[in-house]
Amino acid sequence: MATAPARKFEVLVNRIPWTAAVKELRTYFGQFGKIKHCYLPFDRNTGFHKGHSWIVFSKESELQSALEKRSHILDGTKVKLLFGAQT
C-alpha cells in the first residue's frame, strides 16, 4: 500500500534586495508560521543571490496568512509573492 506524498506549502518570493539573506527571510516569514525550508539561489559568477527565493511553510494556514498580507517589506524593499503552491 503506497502512502500519499507529503504536501508542501510553498511560495515564491521575488524582488528580494541584495542586502537580504536566508536569515532575514526566515526571520521575516517566520511571523506567519514555522519555516520548513528556505531556498535562496546564488549566481556563481557574481556571488550575489538571484533575487528570488522559495519559502516552504509547515502548514497550509501559515502559507495562507503570508499570501493574505497585502505587502511585504524586506530591508526597505517591497518584495512580491508570486504564487502559493500546494503539492
N, C-alpha and C positions, 0 to 999 in steps of 0.2 A: 504494500500500500504506500503510495507516494504521498509525501507531505507537500502542502502548498508552500510556495516560496514566501519568504518574509517580505512584507510590504515596506517600501521605502517612501518616506515623506520628504521630498527634496525640492529646493527652489534654486534657480539660477540667479545669481546676483551680478549685475553688470554695472559698469562705470565706477568701479572701485578706485579710489585715489591711490596713487603710487606710495603714499605715506602709510597706508594701512597694510597690516599683515594678518596672518591667521589668528594671532592673539586678539587683535582688535575685532575681527569678525566674530570670533567665539564670544567675546565679551558683549558685543552689541546684540547679536541674535540670541544670546543666552537669556535675554529678558523675556523671550517668548516661550522658552522651554529648554529641555535638555538637547544639546547638540551631540548627535552620534558621530558625525563626520563633517569635516570642513576641508574642502579641496581647493587650493589656490595655485593654479599652474604658473610656472615661471618660464620666461623666454631664456633659452640657453645663451643667446648672443648678447643680450643686454644685461641679464642678471635681474631684471625687474619682473614683477608679476605681470600677467597679461591683461589685468583689469577686470577679470570676471572670476567668479567662484561658485562652487556648488555647496550648499549647506543642507545637511540631512538631519532632520529632527527625529526624535524618537516616537512621537505621536502625531496623528493627523490634526488634532486640535491645536497643537503647537504651530504646525505649518499654517493652519487657517488663521491663527492670531497674527502671524507675521504678514500674511497676504492681505489681511483686513486693514492694516495700518496704511494710511494714505501716502505718507512719505517717510523715507528712511535717510537719515543724515549720518554719514560716517566721516570723521575727520574734516568736518565742514563741507563735505561734498554730498549732494543728493545722489544716492545710488538707486538703481532700478531693479525691481524684482520682475524677471521676465515671465516666469511660469512656475506653477507648482505641479509636481508630478507625483502620482501615487502608483507605483509599480510593484 
